Amino acid sequence: IAGITQAPTSQILAAGRRMTLRCTQDMRHNAMYWYRQDLGLGLRLIHYSNTAGTTGKGEVPDGYSVSRANTDDFPLTLASAVPSQTSVYFCASSDGTGGTDTQYFGPGTRLTVL
Amino acid sequence: GQNIDQPTEMTATEGAIVQINCTYQTSGFNGLFWYQQHAGEAPTFLSYNVLDGLEEKGRFSSFLSRSKGYSYLLLKELQMKDSASYLCAVKDSNYQLIWGAGTKLIIKP
């Protein structure tokens, strides 16, 4: 059981290019999340999905889009990358059934936009 | 606005005890989490508190006072592998996690 996988591990991207970060979980979790982590700042929520077929905006959604066609996959797309999107991106999932609802994280994607 | 405060960096000695504090001001409260994050790796879950008091889990304990908006993570019998960042996060009224910037813990022999 892999848990949560993300691809690519790292990427250098030219500004203006389109990029999709992939996230797949095999825990059958209902909820999935995308965060970015920047030095000196806490994790910031970009988008989330409480269940397949639904998505919502987090704290910093501008410039990003997501889709949730099925339970397992939650890709994050940068339509036209800008240097301020240079960051480490973490995908997470939780069972979304209330209570503790602990979030479990993927290994991250380190993205550099030049 | 919503705010989570924790010290940026702390240093402790192998075998000792260290307490990492976290204060919060959020719109609503539905639980507080502590995560550990080693450099270059993903955050991993350590503890969860929703009621006041102390939760003990091996060498790690976490305390919560909701009236004071305060929590701490207590690490005992420190080991070199405990060198990591420790993240405090609060689940707000929308059931979203609000994260602190993390406390980098440096363990010296």
Chai-1 contact restraints between the chains, C-beta under 6 A:
chainA,res_idxA,chainB,res_idxB,connection_type,confidence,min_distance_angstrom,max_distance_angstrom,comment,restraint_id
A,G40,B,A101,contact,1.0,0.0,6.0,A-B,restraint_1
A,L41,B,A101,contact,1.0,0.0,6.0,A-B,restraint_2
A,G42,B,W99,contact,1.0,0.0,6.0,A-B,restraint_3
A,G42,B,G100,contact,1.0,0.0,6.0,A-B,restraint_4
A,G42,B,A101,contact,1.0,0.0,6.0,A-B,restraint_5
A,L43,B,W99,contact,1.0,0.0,6.0,A-B,restraint_6
A,T100,B,Y48,contact,1.0,0.0,6.0,A-B,restraint_7
A,T102,B,F45,contact,1.0,0.0,6.0,A-B,restraint_8
A,F105,B,A42,contact,1.0,0.0,6.0,A-B,restraint_9
A,F105,B,P43,contact,1.0,0.0,6.0,A-B,restraint_10
A,P107,B,A42,contact,1.0,0.0,6.0,A-B,restraint_11
A,G108,B,A42,contact,1.0,0.0,6.0,A-B,restraint_12
